[in-house]
Amino acid sequence: MSSVIEVTINNHVAHLQLNRPDAHNAIDGAIMNGLLDFARQMMDPGEIRAVVISGKGKSFCAGIDMNSFAEMASGELNSEREDVTAAMADLSPAGANRAQQLGWLWQEVPVPVIAAIQGVSLGGGLNLALGADIRLVHPQASLGLVEITWGLLPDMSATQSLRRLTSLDRAKELAMTGRRFSGEQALAYGLATEITTTPVEDALALAEQIANRNPDAVRAVKQVLNQSALVSVADGLQQEAAASQRILGSSNQVEAVSAKFEGRSPSFNDPG
């Protein structure tokens, strides 16, 4: 992993930290490559049962590095059209191009992903956070879909994440104005799972709690709930039943029951 991405693993929890604190963890090429590389590694997470994403220093992520827009204004990016075209053709299994993968790959990762947000989370930084399964946000954090102020629309999968998390009119208002809003407002809009003055510590504690549950069941919860937004109720119920049938009586499910009755911590096998 590069110096701008730090990953520590403890008790089946991977903690990924963006490490450009002097730039409020703005996304440059190295951070983008590091995030995508890690997300792809987590497609087969091994012993990792939960992921926490946070930013070092005062902020979660200020969005795309401003130097990129300076190059665009000067015309320097015009020579890179072929690279942009190639990035648009680099699709994930769900059809997300390279830019969209920054937010969407976390939905394709089989284990839960928790974003811990403090300071600023703007543009691409908010797109990244919206791709997580759970968001713990400082009440005074400053969030915003600021792409419209640069003449763009949210293009790192936020249009899809927003529709799953908030009302259509609220999604349009935030994306069309680019206004900033607080962590408390994010909670009211459905974009924060919980507000807390210690988002990183609480996210790690939550991840450890989840990591102490049957990993087969946790993965199934994520998969079935994610699919529920895409399929009919009948198909969703069928997927729920199939997952339940697969897990019921399995070694990890039996271990969960035994540990509960015996008053001890369970010892699970990670899915292979």
C-alpha positions in Angstrom: 0.0 0.0 0.0 1.3 3.5 -0.8 2.4 6.1 1.8 -0.9 8.0 1.3 -3.0 4.9 2.2 -2.3 3.2 5.5 -4.0 0.0 6.4 -3.9 -1.7 9.8 -5.5 -5.0 10.7 -6.6 -6.0 14.2 -9.2 -8.5 15.4 -10.5 -9.2 11.8 -11.0 -5.4 11.2 -9.1 -3.6 8.5 -8.7 0.1 9.2 -7.8 2.1 6.0 -6.7 5.7 6.6 -6.2 8.3 4.0 -2.9 9.9 4.7 -2.7 13.4 3.2 -3.7 15.4 6.3 -2.1 18.6 5.1 -4.3 18.5 2.0 -7.4 17.4 4.0 -6.8 14.0 2.3 -7.8 15.3 -1.1 -7.9 12.6 -3.7 -4.8 12.5 -6.0 -3.7 9.7 -8.3 -1.9 7.9 -5.6 -4.9 7.9 -3.2 -7.3 6.8 -5.9 -5.1 3.9 -7.0 -4.5 2.9 -3.4 -8.3 2.9 -2.6 -9.1 0.9 -5.7 -6.3 -1.6 -5.1 -7.5 -2.1 -1.6 -11.1 -2.5 -2.6 -10.2 -5.1 -5.2 -8.2 -7.0 -2.6 -11.3 -7.0 -0.3 -13.3 -8.8 -3.0 -11.6 -11.9 -1.4 -11.2 -10.5 2.1 -9.9 -13.7 3.8 -9.8 -13.1 7.6 -11.1 -9.5 7.2 -14.7 -9.3 8.4 -15.2 -5.5 8.4 -13.5 -2.4 7.0 -13.3 1.1 8.5 -12.3 4.0 6.2 -11.2 7.3 7.8 -8.9 10.2 7.2 -5.9 11.2 9.2 -5.8 14.7 10.6 -8.8 17.1 10.7 -10.8 15.8 7.8 -12.2 12.7 6.1 -11.6 13.8 2.5 -11.8 17.2 0.7 -12.6 15.6 -2.7 -10.5 15.6 -5.8 -7.2 17.5 -5.5 -7.6 21.1 -6.7 -4.6 20.7 -8.9 -6.7 18.6 -11.2 -9.1 21.4 -11.8 -6.2 23.9 -12.3 -4.9 21.6 -15.1 -8.4 21.4 -16.6 -8.7 25.2 -16.6 -5.4 25.6 -18.4 -6.2 22.9 -20.9 -3.5 20.5 -19.8 -6.0 17.7 -19.3 -7.1 17.7 -23.0 -4.0 15.7 -23.9 -5.2 12.9 -21.5 -8.5 12.2 -23.3 -7.3 8.7 -24.2 -6.6 7.9 -20.5 -10.0 9.2 -19.6 -11.7 7.1 -22.3 -9.8 4.0 -21.0 -10.9 4.7 -17.5 -14.5 4.9 -18.6 -14.1 1.5 -20.2 -12.6 -0.1 -17.0 -15.8 -1.5 -15.6 -16.4 -3.4 -12.3 -18.7 -6.4 -12.2 -21.6 -4.0 -11.5 -20.7 -1.8 -14.5 -19.0 1.0 -12.5 -16.2 2.8 -14.5 -12.9 3.6 -12.8 -14.1 6.9 -11.3 -17.4 5.4 -10.2 -15.5 2.5 -8.6 -14.1 4.9 -6.0 -17.6 5.0 -4.4 -19.3 1.9 -5.7 -16.7 -0.9 -5.2 -17.4 -0.8 -1.4 -20.9 -2.1 -2.2 -19.4 -5.0 -4.2 -17.0 -5.9 -1.3 -18.6 -8.8 0.5 -17.9 -7.5 4.0 -19.4 -4.4 5.6 -17.6 -1.1 5.1 -17.9 1.7 7.7 -16.9 5.4 6.9 -15.8 7.5 9.9 -16.3 11.2 8.9 -15.0 14.3 10.5 -14.0 17.7 9.2 -14.8 18.0 5.6 -16.2 15.4 3.2 -16.8 17.1 -0.1 -17.3 16.0 -3.7 -15.4 12.8 -4.4 -14.8 12.5 -0.6 -18.6 12.4 0.0 -19.0 10.0 -2.9 -16.6 7.7 -1.3 -18.4 7.9 2.1 -21.8 7.3 0.4 -20.5 4.1 -1.0 -19.9 2.7 2.5 -22.6 0.5 4.2 -22.6 2.6 7.4 -21.5 6.2 8.0 -20.6 7.6 11.5 -20.4 11.4 11.2 -19.2 14.2 13.5 -22.1 16.6 14.1 -20.0 19.5 13.0 -18.6 17.9 9.9 -19.1 19.8 6.6 -20.4 17.7 3.8 -21.4 18.6 0.3 -21.9 17.4 -3.3 -19.9 20.4 -4.6 -19.3 19.0 -8.2 -22.0 21.4 -9.6 -19.9 24.4 -8.5 -17.2 23.1 -10.9 -19.8 22.7 -13.7 -20.1 18.9 -13.1 -22.6 16.4 -11.7 -21.7 13.9 -9.0 -19.9 11.3 -11.1 -18.3 8.8 -8.7 -21.5 6.8 -8.2 -23.2 9.3 -5.8 -26.3 9.5 -8.0 -26.9 5.8 -7.3 -26.0 5.9 -3.6 -28.1 9.0 -3.0 -31.2 7.4 -4.4 -30.9 4.5 -2.0 -30.3 6.7 1.1 -32.4 9.8 0.8 -35.5 11.1 -0.9 -35.4 11.9 -4.6 -36.2 15.6 -4.1 -33.4 16.0 -1.4 -30.9 14.2 -3.6 -31.7 16.6 -6.5 -31.5 19.7 -4.2 -28.1 18.7 -2.8 -26.7 17.8 -6.2 -28.1 20.8 -8.0 -27.0 23.5 -5.5 -23.7 22.0 -4.1 -24.5 23.5 -0.8 -22.7 22.3 2.3 -24.5 20.7 5.2 -23.6 19.5 8.7 -23.4 16.0 10.2 -26.6 16.7 12.0 -28.3 17.6 8.8 -26.8 14.5 7.1 -28.5 12.4 9.8 -31.9 14.1 9.1 -31.4 13.5 5.4 -30.6 9.8 5.8 -27.0 10.2 4.7 -25.5 9.6 8.1 -26.2 6.4 10.1 -25.3 8.0 13.4 -23.7 11.2 14.6 -20.9 11.1 17.2 -18.1 13.3 18.4 -15.7 10.3 18.1 -16.5 8.8 14.7 -13.2 6.9 14.2 -13.2 5.3 17.7 -16.9 4.4 17.4 -16.5 3.0 13.9 -13.7 0.7 15.0 -15.8 -0.4 18.0 -18.8 -1.1 15.7 -16.6 -3.0 13.2 -15.3 -5.2 16.0 -18.8 -5.9 17.2 -19.8 -6.9 13.7 -16.6 -9.0 13.3 -17.7 -11.0 16.3 -20.8 -12.2 14.5 -21.2 -15.1 12.2 -19.3 -13.9 9.1 -21.5 -16.0 6.8 -24.6 -14.3 8.1 -23.0 -10.8 8.0 -22.1 -11.3 4.3 -25.5 -12.6 3.5 -27.2 -9.6 5.2 -25.2 -7.2 3.0 -25.8 -9.1 -0.1 -29.6 -9.7 0.3 -30.2 -6.1 1.5 -28.2 -4.6 -1.4 -30.1 -6.7 -3.9 -33.4 -5.8 -2.3 -33.2 -2.4 -4.0 -32.8 -4.0 -7.4 -35.2 -6.9 -7.5 -38.9 -7.5 -6.9 -40.3 -8.4 -3.5 -40.8 -11.9 -4.7 -37.2 -12.3 -5.8 -36.0 -10.6 -2.7 -37.9 -13.1 -0.5 -36.5 -15.9 -2.5 -32.9 -14.6 -2.0 -33.6 -14.3 1.7 -34.9 -17.8 1.9 -32.0 -19.2 -0.1 -29.4 -17.5 2.2 -31.2 -18.6 5.3 -31.3 -22.2 4.1 -27.6 -22.1 3.2 -26.6 -20.8 6.7 -29.0 -22.7 8.9 -27.1 -25.6 10.5 -23.7 -24.6 9.1 -20.7 -24.9 11.3 -20.5 -21.1 12.0 -24.2 -20.9 12.7 -24.0 -23.9 15.1 -21.0 -22.2 16.8 -23.0 -18.9 17.2 -25.7 -20.9 19.0 -23.2 -22.9 21.2 -21.3 -19.7 22.2 -24.5 -17.9 23.1 -25.7 -20.8 25.4 -22.3 -21.3 26.9 -21.7 -17.6 27.6 -18.5 -17.3 25.7 -17.1 -15.5 22.7 -17.6 -17.5 19.4 -14.8 -18.8 17.3 -15.8 -18.6 13.7 -14.2 -19.9 10.5 -13.8 -17.3 7.8 -15.5 -18.0 4.5 -13.1 -19.5 2.0 
